[in-house]
């Protein structure tokens, strides 16, 4: 089958900004991962900033993500915090920037609410281009800020909003101290927490332009076309509606220069949850995935080739997400689990996020009062130990590798299903023992006090999933392979591999796709019908009258219904033997709610999509 080329956002911008790597210089840079720094390279040209910032620019996106990686705190000298920004500075010097300024927070050991920033400038024509780097990795105790949701009147995520205020103030001071006047352009790139912070900061800069209240002083001028903002795997921190009267949404055209690149297989962008009324400024672009991209299997080898070419590939390990499996029972050595039919990692994360929001966190006031303070203290202690420098899932993986035997996991699951009132007490003991085993020790009574609210939320989340018949959301977590896969979803190198596979400077005939992230959910209800889903002559799903099922796509089968999931723009045929079966289809947004229900043409039990 030929790879379908869809000439929408990514494709159009590839044509608008297309160039060859023969005409764009390549530069080396270094970036942090775990406890080491590694070599990489990027393409850069001042021409990236000649045109409007509003269309998505695939090559500038790849370069921006490289800039974000270089802005991670360096591990070249583990005990020296004074020069942790060295990789960003070295890269910007190579790109011709000068007049470097670093804020105080980037020269000291991170605290719970600090933010590391670096600024530099260069002339491009009549304008001054200011590059704004932000520490989005290896930030230790700042992990506590990620979970500082708060209950602000303006609806923002408190931790990200405080950091974004510091970002804008630092930028104002840099412009003033460097006596910058006249037209300016801003280039900002952030990864993870850094992406969330610049998302809010540039959202406010755009608001200032819309309201004719520039936030950077009266001596400089700029328009929305001059703000180049790329946010990678960013959590959500903006309110869905801005203004006391619901005057505008943060996804309006006023914020189209803010580009959010999201992998649905990454746990981090699901925080803070949409059910708590959080979102992101600007436009979300979803990386290719089997759920949203036609013929993903033909794209994947190029992306994986770029991933394997990373200098730290040996430390990261092979691409794992395609091997993720969801289970409706515990995976043991003696018994093969019953498999929930090809639920993807992104689908599991989406389901967990929903239950955690509604049943665990419940709402902003409840979370702030019962969970936030203790969780901040525990995260500050865990990441302040210096043992962990990456994702929170890496902490969980270390605990599982060092602590969890099958018997202990079974014990906690018994609590959830039969005696949930004992879960928090038992989980506290297991978690404290696990942290002690990996080298993090703490006073027992203080630990129990701090972590109990969070574990109560986890208990309610797991109970909710079981009561709603979604056991795969729980059992899929008790697999070391799955946990490794979830952790890998947040690797900056994996995001970089995807971007290179869609960048004409890195890949000949690069992949283009519908970046909106929509997919189709087809439900067949009634007595379990015999049915087949075909793409051309190829059978992708078959449910037979004897109850056996084969599937090459995400699907769920119960006694009441069959649910099938595939890209919105796929062209499939569904054959249903039971003529009384009810069949309907929804086009679903990966991040938001269901968009619309569609009628499906039917002729003699044959449905066309």
Secondary structure, 3 states (H helix, E strand, C coil): CCCCCCCCHHHHHHHHCCCCCCCCEEEEEEEEECCEEEEEEEEECHHHHCCCCCCCCHHHHHHHHHHHHHCCCCCCCCCCCCCCCHHHHHHHHHCCCEEEEECHHHHCCCCCCCCCEEEEEEEECCEEEEEEEECCCCCHHHHHHHCCCCCCCCCCCHHHHHHHHHHHHHHHHHHHHCCCCEEEEEEEEEECHHHHHHHHHHHHHHHHHHCCCCCCCCCEECCHHHEEEEEECCCCCEECEECCCCCEECCCHHHCCEEEEECCCCCHHHCCCHHHCEECCCEEEECCCCCCCCCHHHHHHHHHHHHHCCCCHHHHCCCCHHHCCCECCCCCCCCCCCECCCCCHHHHHHHHHHHHHHHHHCCHHHHHHHHHHHHHHHHHHHHHCCCCCCCHHHHHHHHHHHCCCHHHHHHHHHHHHHCHHHHHHHHHHHHHHHHHHHCCCCCHHHHHHHHHHHHHHHHHHHHHHHHCCCCHHHHCCCCHHHHHHHHHCCCHHHHHHHHHHCCCCCCCCCCCCCCCCEEEEEEEECCCCCEEEEECCEEEEEECCCCCEEECCCEEECCCEEEEEEECCCCCEEEECCCCCEEEEEEEECCCCEEEEECCCEECCEEEC
